[in-house]
Amino acid sequence: RFPYPDFNLEWDRPRLLVSGHLELMCELLWAGKKTPRGLRVLDAGCGTGGPLVAMALKYPEADIIAVDFSEKSLETAQLLAKRYNARNIRFFNLSIEKLSQLNLTFDLVISSGVLHHLPQPAAGLKAISNILDPQGVVSVMLYGKYGRTGIYMLQEALKTIFNRDTDALSSENIRFAHRLANHVPSHHPMARRTQGREMQVGKEAGIVDLLLHANDIPFDVPSVYQLCEDAGMRFYRWLFPLLYRLDNFFSDSILLNRVKQAL
């Protein structure tokens, strides 16, 4: 009912997210021994296809497969690829748990904003691991537990408010959620998120994804490691490792050393 992102072909343009920069990935992961030329890439949960099509246009010699379980989202992604003449994408209407049906292996799998919406994220990651080349890598974007504190506070409030509604995702309730988010006090953790893309008036899918999603499992650092372990995979690195270096947060050496020893 709510293909995401809420893509408008008339004014949205394909955007290349950092996780789609194949040149960066090739340097980080294979020290340049692999290049985008001929690289087989899977977008596992491509949604409406903005970053996917941007990646295909930037790297026309890459072999790109896109899957999504939402027929509506896939239709939008296909229209977008046709509009921008991205010819190196093959589309499949498939859930992540059934990736083995592709009968293909991949050098790189990109799964951005998907695993945390599965009932069992580890099962989804395990399904991805089963179709990876022995030297293959999966690049994952997961929702952060603490960075989204305000969002989860509102999610809980809305679950309470809509508790007895037969259709929590009615247009009336979506408008109510949008209005409530815009009326939080300036000091509320949600306040800084009210200017984001999801909060644009008329884009129902954004509000549903942000505040009313049926399944939203956030992650912290330990749970990322646990996710990899549960899926039988090895954690390799953060995309932006400096954000996770304790040295960047402490000028006091006593504090730094004590925290380092503990963590």
N, C-alpha and C positions, 0 to 999 in steps of 0.2 A: 504493500500500500504506500510505502514511503521510500522510494529508491533514493539512495544516498551516495555522494552528496547531491543536494537538490540542484541539479545542473540545468542551466537555461542555455540552449543552443544559440539563442539570439545575442546574448551578451557575455556569457562565460567563454573563456578560452582555455585550452589545455595548459596546465601548469606542471612544471617539472619539479617534483619534490626532491629533497636531498637524497632520499632513499632510492631514487631512480637514476642517480648519476652513475651510469655504468663505468665510466672511466675512473671515477673515484673508487668504486667498488673493486675494480680490477687491480688497482694499485694497492688498496688496503688489504685485500684478501689473497691475491696471488702474486704480489710484487711485480705486476706487469707481464707475467708469463702468459696470462690470458688477456685478450682484448675484446672490446664489444663486437668486433667483426666475427660473425659466426657463433657468438655466445647464445646458448639456449636459455631463455629467461621465462619464468612463470610469474604472472601476477595472480596470486591466490586470493581472490576476493576483490576483483577490480572495480566493483561498484559501477558508477556511471562513466568512469573512464578518463577523467581529466588528466591525471598524472601518467596513466598508461599510454594515451595517445601522444602526449608530449615526449615520452621516452621513445616511442616508436619513430617519431619524426626526427628526433635528434640522433638516433642510432638506427638508420634504415637497414644496416647489414646484420643486425641482431635478429635472431629467430624468437619471436615473442608469442607466448600462449597466454590467454586470459580466461579465467574461470570466475563465475559467480553463480550462486544458487537462485538469485532473483532474475527472473526473465525480464522484468521491466527495466532493471538497471542495465542488464546486458544489451537490451534493445537501444538504450540511450548511448552506451559506449560504442556500439556498432555504427550508429548514425554519426557519432562524432568522428570515428575513424574514417568513415566515408567522406564526410565533409572536408576533412583535412588531408585526404588521400594517403592515409597511413596504411600501407599495403602489407606490412610484415607482421600483422597480428592475426592469430587464429583464435576464435572465440568458442567457448564451451559452456553450456548451462549445467553446472556441476557444483556440488558442495565440496568443501575442502576434505571432508572425511572420505570422499570417494575419488580422490585424485588418482588412485592406482588404475582407474578405468581409462586413463589417458594412454597407458602403455608407453610412456615416455620418461626419460630422465632429464634432469636440468642441472646446469651449472650454478644458476642463481635463482632463488625463489624470493620474491618480494611479497610480504604480507603486511599491509599497512592498515592498522585500525580494524582488524578482523578477529584475531584469536580471542581477544577479551570479550567478544560477543558470543562465543560458542559456549554451550553448556559445559563442555570439558575442553578447555584450551590445550591441555597436554595431548589429548587425543588428536586434535587438529594439527599440532606441531609434529606428532608422531607420523601422521599421514603424509605430511610434507617431507619428513626425513626419509620415508620409504621411496620417494621418487627423486631423491637427490643423487647426483653423480658422487662417487667416492670422495672427490675433492670439492664437492658442491657446498654451497653456503646459503643459509636463509637469512634475509634481512627483515627484522620484525619491528613494527612500531606497536607499543602497548600503552594503554592508558596508565598514567602515574597516579598512585593512590593519594599522595599528599598535594601534588599540584592541582588536583581536581577536588579538593576538599569542599569548596563552596558548592560545586555541582552535586556532589553526593549528599550534602545537607538538603538541598532542594529536592533531589530525587526522593529522599525519605519523606519529606514533608508532603510531596505530591502523592506518594503512595498512600499516605494516611488520608488525605483529602478525598482521593478518588477510590477509596477502599471498597465502596459498595456499588460503584458504577459498573454496569455491564460492558460498557465500551469506554475504557480509560483513554483511548486514542480518538475520541470524537473530536470534530473540529472545534467544538465549544471548549473542551478540556485543553486542547492544544493552545488555543488563544488565551485561556486562563493561565496556563503554565508560562507563556511568554510574558503576560502582564505581571505575574508574580515575580518573575526573575528581574523585570525592569523596575520593581518597586522595593528591592532589598536596600537596606541602609548602605551608605557609602563605605562603611567599615566592614561590611559583610564580605567573606571570602569570594562570594559569587559576583560581587560588583564589577570587578575588572573583566569578567567574561561577557558582560552584557553588550559589548561593542563588537563581538566576534561575528564571523560569517554566519554561524548557526542561528544568530538572533535577528537576522534580517526579517522584516515584516513580509509575510506571504510565503516564506520558505518553510512549510510545515515539517519537511523531513529533517531540517536542522534542529528544530525544537524536540522532535521525537528522539533523534539520536542523542542529543545532549541531556535531556531531562526525563524522557519517558520510555527509554529503551527497555525491552523486556528482559534483557540479559546484559549486564555491564559489570565485569569483574576487573577491578583495578589491581595494579601490581606495584610492589616496592622492590628494592634491590634483592633481598633474600628470596622473594617469590619468583623473580626472574631466573635465578640460579636453580630453584626448585623445579620450575617449569621445564628447563632444559634437561634436568636429571630425569624427571618423570617421562619425558619424551625420548629418552635414550640418546640425547645429543650433548655436545660439548659447547659450553659458552666460549666464544672466541674473543670478543671485545665490544665495548660501547662504540657507537658511531662517533660520539664526541667525548672521548675519554677524559678530557680535562675537567669536565663537569663533575666527574666522580673521583677526582684526586683530592684527598683530604688536605694536602699541603696548600691548596688554594683557599682553604677556609679558615686557617689558623695562623696567626702571627706569633702566638705564644707557643714556644717549643715544648713546654711542660704539658700543656693541654693536648698538643698535636701528638706527642709520643704516647701519652696515656690512651688517647682515643685510638691511635693506630694499633697499639697492643691489644686493645679490646676487640677491634673489628677485623 
